[in-house]
Structures are given as structure tokens and as C-alpha cells.
Amino acid sequence: MYNYGNRKADPTTRAAGLTTSLVVIGGLAVAIATMKYVAPPEEEKGEVAIIEVEEDIEEPPPPPPPVDLDLPPPPPMVIVPQFEFDVPPPPAAITQVAPAVDRPQPAPPAPPAAKPAPPAAPSIRSTPKPGRRFKEPEYPAGALRAKESGQTKVSVCVDVEGRMSNAKLVASSGSQRLDDAAIKAINGNRMEPAIGTDGKPIAMCNPPYVFTYEWRLPER
């Protein structure tokens, strides 16, 4: 009989077994490191079918058969004749009218008082006259040498202060030099103004005052 307890282990054998174990473990490690993960195949998606289930609808029960009742016949129809009555028309309404009362009419307003008439313009009692303020026209030298003379008649406006203006020739003296000198001397000259019927000075412009100036040659 083999005695296991008395057998001694060989050192060479132990080394060989240890080496073999290391080699096997290293190969498994390499194999595990180089392995690739392979995903399992996806499951095929199936189609879902929808099945409609018809519901059983209960039909309502049929109506009950009509019941025959012994009813009496309807009464006969009675036609009522239409009667027309003569109704008198309603009495006319009487409207009481109050008697007209003559009311006194208001008196018309009094007409406005007439404006007093303006006082009548005073008439001329005396016409203007040459006074101490009147300056005689200067005798033209040419008319003196030619011994010209005559009367120059002019129309002139004389205001309430006696000022003479707007002189115009009415009748010539026969000498242009004498007429021009008269017109020039009269405009701006002064006379005694006209006196009205009220005793006050009054202008005499419309109509104007007609003034006649006589040219006389000086005596030698």
C-alpha cells in the first residue's frame, strides 16, 4: 500500500507545476483581454393589429298592439246660424267750446320821437370886403412900361378868418401879366370875412366869392 505521508515532494516537480499554472493563467488573461463584446441580436418588432369588436346593441321591444275600446260615436255637429243686429251708432261726442272773450289788444308802441331838425344854415348877410389886412397886388413892371390896365375877375374861397385860397380866373383884364399877378397876390391874402344872418363870420367857398381887382396906372 502506497504511503502518501511518507512521500517527499520533489523541488523540480513543484517548480514545473508552478510554471505551468502561471502559463495557463496568463493565457486566460490574454484571451479575456482580446475578446470583443458582441451585442445580442435585436428582437424583431412585430406589427400590432387592432381588432374592432362590434358591440351587441339590443333592439327595443316592439310597441304593444292597439287596444280596441268600444267608444260611443261622436255627437253630431250643430251649425249655429249667424245673427246680425242693428246696433245704433254711438252718440257723437259733444265738445263744449268756451265762448270767445274779446281781450283788449295792447296799444301799439308809440313811434320814436322824431329827431329835431338841424338848425337852418345862416344865410350871408354881407360878402367879404378888402380890409386893412388886404395887401394890394404889385403892378408888374412890364405892364407899366406897356401901359397895360384893366380889371381881373377871379373866384376865390374866403374862410371864417378871411383867408383867401383857390383863386381862379373868371374874366381876363386883357393882359396876361396883370392876370397872373392878380392870381398870385390873391392866394394867401386876407379879407374881412362874410357875415351871416346870425351876425357871426361865415365861410364863403361854395359858391365861392367872386372878386374883381382893377389895375390902374399911377398918375404922374
C-alpha positions in Angstrom: 0.0 0.0 0.0 1.2 3.5 -1.0 2.1 5.7 1.8 1.2 9.3 1.0 2.5 10.7 4.2 6.0 9.4 3.7 6.4 10.7 0.1 8.6 13.9 -0.1 7.9 16.4 -2.7 10.4 16.9 -5.4 11.5 20.5 -5.8 11.8 20.2 -9.6 8.3 18.9 -9.8 7.0 21.8 -7.8 8.7 24.3 -10.0 7.4 22.8 -13.1 3.8 22.7 -11.8 4.0 26.4 -10.7 5.3 27.4 -14.1 2.5 25.5 -15.8 -0.1 27.2 -13.6 1.3 30.7 -14.4 1.3 30.0 -18.1 -2.3 28.8 -18.0 -3.4 31.9 -16.0 -1.6 34.2 -18.3 -3.2 32.7 -21.4 -6.6 33.1 -19.9 -5.9 36.8 -19.1 -4.8 37.4 -22.7 -7.8 35.7 -24.1 -10.2 37.7 -21.9 -8.5 41.0 -22.9 -8.7 40.3 -26.6 -12.4 39.2 -26.5 -14.9 41.6 -28.3 -18.3 42.2 -26.9 -20.9 41.0 -29.4 -24.4 42.5 -28.7 -27.2 40.1 -28.9 -29.4 40.5 -32.0 -32.3 42.9 -31.6 -35.6 41.4 -31.4 -37.7 42.0 -34.4 -40.5 44.4 -33.8 -43.8 42.9 -34.6 -46.8 44.7 -36.1 -49.8 45.4 -33.7 -53.2 44.7 -35.2 -56.2 46.5 -33.8 -59.3 44.4 -33.9 -62.6 46.2 -33.5 -65.2 44.2 -31.7 -68.8 45.1 -32.6 -70.9 45.6 -29.6 -74.2 43.9 -29.5 -76.9 46.5 -29.4 -80.1 45.4 -28.0 -83.1 46.4 -30.2 -86.0 48.0 -28.3 -89.1 45.8 -27.9 -91.9 46.3 -30.4 -94.9 48.5 -29.3 -97.9 46.8 -27.8 -100.8 46.2 -30.2 -103.6 48.8 -30.1 -106.4 48.1 -27.7 -109.8 48.2 -29.2 -112.1 50.2 -26.9 -115.8 50.5 -27.5 -116.2 54.3 -27.6 -119.6 56.0 -28.3 -119.9 57.8 -31.6 -119.1 61.5 -31.6 -122.1 63.9 -31.2 -123.5 65.4 -34.4 -122.1 68.9 -35.3 -124.6 71.7 -34.8 -124.2 74.7 -37.1 -125.2 77.9 -35.3 -126.6 80.5 -37.6 -125.0 83.9 -37.6 -127.4 86.7 -36.4 -126.9 90.3 -37.4 -128.2 93.0 -35.1 -128.7 96.6 -36.0 -126.6 98.4 -33.4 -127.2 102.2 -33.4 -124.1 104.3 -33.8 -122.7 105.8 -30.7 -123.8 109.3 -29.9 -121.5 112.0 -31.2 -119.3 113.4 -28.5 -120.2 117.0 -27.7 -117.3 119.3 -27.2 -118.1 122.3 -25.2 -116.5 125.3 -26.7 -115.8 128.2 -24.3 -117.2 131.4 -25.7 -114.6 133.7 -27.2 -113.7 136.5 -24.9 -112.7 139.8 -26.6 -109.4 140.6 -24.9 -108.3 144.1 -25.2 -105.4 144.4 -27.6 -102.3 146.1 -26.3 -101.8 149.5 -27.6 -99.1 149.7 -30.3 -95.9 151.2 -29.1 -95.5 154.9 -29.6 -93.4 155.8 -32.5 -89.9 157.1 -31.7 -89.7 160.8 -31.2 -88.6 162.5 -34.3 -85.1 163.9 -34.2 -85.1 167.6 -34.1 -84.4 169.2 -37.4 -80.9 170.7 -37.7 -80.9 174.4 -37.4 -81.0 176.1 -40.8 -77.7 177.3 -42.0 -77.4 181.0 -41.7 -77.5 182.9 -44.9 -75.0 185.5 -46.0 -75.9 189.0 -44.9 -72.7 190.7 -46.2 -70.0 189.5 -48.5 -66.2 189.7 -47.8 -64.5 193.1 -48.3 -60.9 194.2 -48.6 -59.9 195.4 -45.2 -56.8 196.7 -43.5 -55.2 193.3 -43.8 -55.6 193.1 -47.6 -52.3 193.7 -49.5 -52.6 195.3 -52.9 -51.0 193.3 -55.7 -47.7 194.7 -57.1 -48.1 196.2 -60.5 -45.9 194.3 -63.0 -43.0 196.3 -64.4 -43.6 195.1 -67.9 -47.3 196.1 -67.7 -46.2 199.6 -66.6 -43.9 200.0 -69.5 -46.6 198.8 -71.8 -49.1 201.0 -70.0 -51.5 198.0 -69.5 -54.5 198.3 -67.3 -57.9 196.6 -66.9 -60.0 194.5 -64.5 -59.1 190.9 -63.5 -62.1 189.0 -62.2 -61.4 185.9 -60.1 -63.4 183.4 -57.9 -61.9 182.7 -54.5 -62.7 180.8 -51.3 -62.8 183.0 -48.2 -62.9 181.2 -44.8 -64.3 182.4 -41.5 -61.0 184.1 -40.7 -60.8 185.9 -44.1 -58.0 183.8 -45.7 -58.3 183.6 -49.4 -57.4 180.4 -51.4 -58.1 178.5 -54.6 -58.3 181.6 -56.7 -59.4 181.0 -60.3 -59.6 183.4 -63.3 -63.1 184.2 -64.3 -62.6 187.2 -66.7 -59.3 188.5 -68.0 -58.1 192.1 -68.0 -56.7 191.7 -71.4 -53.2 191.4 -70.1 -51.6 188.0 -69.2 -49.1 189.8 -66.9 -51.9 191.5 -64.9 -54.0 188.4 -64.6 -51.0 186.3 -63.4 -50.1 188.9 -60.8 -53.7 189.1 -59.5 -53.9 185.3 -59.0 -50.5 185.2 -57.3 -51.4 188.1 -55.0 -54.9 186.9 -54.0 -53.9 183.3 -52.9 -52.8 183.7 -49.3 -54.1 187.2 -49.0 -56.7 188.2 -46.3 -60.0 190.0 -46.4 -62.8 190.8 -44.0 -64.9 187.5 -43.8 -68.5 187.3 -44.8 -71.1 187.9 -42.1 -74.1 185.6 -41.7 -77.7 186.4 -40.7 -76.7 185.4 -37.1 -74.1 188.1 -37.0 -71.1 185.7 -37.0 -68.4 185.3 -39.6 -69.2 182.6 -42.2 -67.1 181.0 -44.8 -67.9 181.7 -48.4 -66.5 178.9 -50.5 -69.5 177.1 -52.1 -70.3 179.1 -54.0 -67.0 181.0 -54.0 -66.7 184.7 -53.6 -66.2 186.5 -57.0 -63.7 189.3 -56.6 -62.8 191.9 -59.2 -59.5 193.7 -59.0 -59.0 196.8 -61.1 -55.5 197.7 -62.4 -54.9 201.5 -62.7 -51.8 203.1 -64.0 -50.2 205.5 -61.5 -50.8 209.2 -62.2 -47.7 211.4 -62.9 
